[in-house]
Structures are given as structure tokens and as C-alpha cells.
Amino acid sequence: MEDELFIRIEAPARMAILRPLSTFVRDLLRQTGCLDNAHQALNDIELAFNEAFTNIQRHAYKTREDGPVSIEIRIHPRKLELTFVDRGQSFDPQSLKEPDLDRPSDSGLGVWLIRQVMDDFSYHADPEGKNTLVLIKHLCPSSERSCEKTG
């Protein structure tokens, strides 16, 4: 892929549409060839997408069934950027505790998982009530098969 590809999806944060959205993102990444059959990276991105959307639905909009979410997908030649924007309840990701993996829980792992599988995670809540989550995954061009996530 030589140029940047940009797609914006405006949708309600309903669990019923998570699977179709997730499938769309996975198929988009496959079709563009930006991951060159890197199945683990594709799985990681899908996991991060699902966790981010679920967290918005469950936590940001816990008192609303279908709060709006804007999802931006930018595929650059060397990175994928997923941006989620909502107007629900904000949170401080720095206040989240590291999970106790010896005593796993059914919840509370979303942000930790996202940080494990993506290369960059940033979150900003502005005073007007707009919450922005940006997830970045560095892509390996087919001519550079040795570029892998380290660390």
C-alpha cells in the first residue's frame, strides 16, 4: 500500500454491531495487504479493536444503550491507526492497576490487553466531554520481513 487509506465509521456503541465492525476491520486489513498474512498481528489488532469498542459500550456509556462512537481507521504505509471517539464517561488509564494474572478476573483486562498487543496507546478526555482513544500498530512492508514488534 503506497498511500494512506482513511475510513470513518459513525455508529451506536451497541454490542450487536461489534462483530460486523470487527469483521470489517479484519477483512479491510487483509484486502489492503498491509499485514502480508501476518496472522498474529491481525489477531492482535482485532483483539484491541474488540476491547476498545466493548470498553466504550460497557464503561463510557454504561447508563445509555447506544451512545455514539466514531471509529477512524488510517492505514499508512508503515502503521495502522485506530481512533475511537465517544462522548460518554471518561476515565484515567493511568489509574488502572496492573492485573493480577495469578488470579484472573472476567473483567478489568481490556486496557492491559490493548497495551500488550498494540505498539502505542493514547487516551485524551477534553473538557467538552469528548474522549479520544488512539491505538497504533506498526506495519511491516513486504520488503522488510524482519520487522517485528520488540519489547
C-alpha positions as CSV (number, residue, x, y, z in Angstrom):
1,M,0.0,0.0,0.0
2,E,1.6,3.2,-1.1
3,D,-0.9,5.9,0.0
4,E,-2.8,6.5,3.2
5,L,-6.2,5.0,3.4
6,F,-8.8,6.7,5.7
7,I,-12.2,5.4,6.7
8,R,-14.6,6.8,9.3
9,I,-17.4,4.9,10.8
10,E,-20.2,6.6,12.8
11,A,-22.2,4.0,14.8
12,P,-24.0,3.4,18.1
13,A,-22.0,1.6,20.7
14,R,-24.1,-1.5,20.6
15,M,-22.7,-4.9,21.2
16,A,-24.9,-6.3,18.4
17,I,-22.7,-4.4,15.8
18,L,-19.3,-5.3,17.3
19,R,-18.9,-8.5,15.3
20,P,-19.8,-6.9,11.9
21,L,-17.4,-4.0,12.7
22,S,-14.6,-6.3,13.8
23,T,-15.1,-8.5,10.7
24,F,-15.0,-5.4,8.5
25,V,-11.7,-4.2,10.0
26,R,-10.1,-7.6,9.8
27,D,-11.2,-8.0,6.1
28,L,-10.1,-4.5,5.3
29,L,-6.6,-5.2,6.6
30,R,-6.5,-8.5,4.7
31,Q,-7.7,-6.9,1.5
32,T,-5.3,-4.0,1.6
33,G,-2.4,-6.4,2.1
34,C,-0.9,-4.1,4.7
35,L,-0.1,-7.0,7.0
36,D,1.1,-9.5,4.4
37,N,-0.5,-12.5,6.0
38,A,0.8,-11.7,9.5
39,H,-1.9,-13.7,11.3
40,Q,-0.7,-12.8,14.8
41,A,-0.7,-9.1,14.1
42,L,-4.2,-9.4,12.5
43,N,-5.4,-11.2,15.6
44,D,-3.8,-8.6,17.9
45,I,-5.5,-5.7,16.1
46,E,-8.9,-7.5,16.1
47,L,-8.5,-8.1,19.9
48,A,-7.6,-4.5,20.5
49,F,-10.5,-3.3,18.4
50,N,-12.9,-5.5,20.2
51,E,-11.7,-4.5,23.7
52,A,-11.7,-0.8,22.8
53,F,-15.3,-0.9,21.5
54,T,-16.5,-3.1,24.4
55,N,-15.0,-0.7,26.9
56,I,-16.8,2.2,25.3
57,Q,-20.1,0.4,25.3
58,R,-19.8,-1.0,28.9
59,H,-18.0,1.8,30.7
60,A,-18.3,5.1,28.8
61,Y,-22.0,4.5,28.0
62,K,-22.9,2.3,31.0
63,T,-26.1,4.3,31.5
64,R,-27.0,4.5,27.8
65,E,-27.7,1.6,25.5
66,D,-26.5,3.2,22.2
67,G,-24.2,6.2,22.8
68,P,-22.5,7.3,19.6
69,V,-18.9,6.2,18.7
70,S,-16.8,7.4,15.8
71,I,-14.2,5.0,14.6
72,E,-11.4,6.2,12.3
73,I,-9.1,3.7,10.5
74,R,-6.0,5.1,9.0
75,I,-3.7,2.8,7.2
76,H,-0.3,4.5,6.5
77,P,2.4,2.7,4.6
78,R,4.2,1.8,7.8
79,K,1.5,2.0,10.5
80,L,-2.2,1.4,11.3
81,E,-4.0,3.9,13.4
82,L,-7.4,3.2,15.1
83,T,-9.1,6.1,16.7
84,F,-12.2,5.8,18.8
85,V,-14.1,8.9,19.8
86,D,-17.1,8.9,22.2
87,R,-18.9,11.3,24.4
88,G,-19.5,9.0,27.4
89,Q,-18.0,8.9,30.8
90,S,-14.2,9.4,30.7
91,F,-11.6,7.6,32.7
92,D,-7.9,7.9,33.6
93,P,-5.9,4.9,32.2
94,Q,-3.0,5.8,34.5
95,S,-5.3,5.0,37.5
96,L,-5.8,1.4,36.3
97,K,-4.0,-1.2,38.3
98,E,-1.8,-3.9,36.7
99,P,-4.0,-7.1,36.6
100,D,-3.1,-10.0,38.9
101,L,-2.6,-12.7,36.3
102,D,-2.4,-15.3,39.0
103,R,-6.0,-14.5,39.9
104,P,-7.6,-13.7,36.6
105,S,-10.9,-11.9,36.5
106,D,-13.7,-11.8,33.9
107,S,-13.3,-8.1,33.6
108,G,-10.6,-5.4,34.0
109,L,-8.2,-6.7,31.5
110,G,-9.2,-4.6,28.4
111,V,-6.8,-1.7,28.6
112,W,-4.0,-4.1,29.7
113,L,-4.6,-6.4,26.8
114,I,-4.7,-3.5,24.3
115,R,-1.4,-2.2,25.6
116,Q,0.1,-5.7,25.2
117,V,-0.9,-6.2,21.6
118,M,-0.6,-2.6,20.2
119,D,2.6,-0.5,19.8
120,D,1.1,2.7,21.1
121,F,-1.9,3.6,23.2
122,S,-3.0,7.2,24.0
123,Y,-6.2,8.5,25.6
124,H,-7.4,12.0,26.0
125,A,-10.6,13.4,27.6
126,D,-11.3,17.0,26.8
127,P,-13.3,19.4,29.0
128,E,-16.2,19.4,26.5
129,G,-16.8,15.7,27.1
130,K,-15.0,14.2,24.0
131,N,-13.0,11.1,24.7
132,T,-10.4,10.0,22.2
133,L,-8.5,6.7,22.2
134,V,-5.8,6.2,19.6
135,L,-4.2,2.8,19.0
136,I,-1.2,2.3,16.7
137,K,0.3,-0.8,15.3
138,H,3.5,-0.6,13.2
139,L,3.3,-2.4,9.9
140,C,6.0,-4.4,8.2
141,P,6.2,-3.8,4.5
142,S,6.6,-7.0,2.5
143,S,10.1,-5.9,1.5
144,E,11.1,-5.9,5.2
145,R,10.1,-9.3,6.5
146,S,12.4,-8.9,9.6
147,C,10.5,-6.0,11.2
148,E,8.7,-7.5,14.2
149,K,7.4,-5.9,17.4
150,T,10.1,-6.0,20.0
151,G,9.6,-5.5,23.7
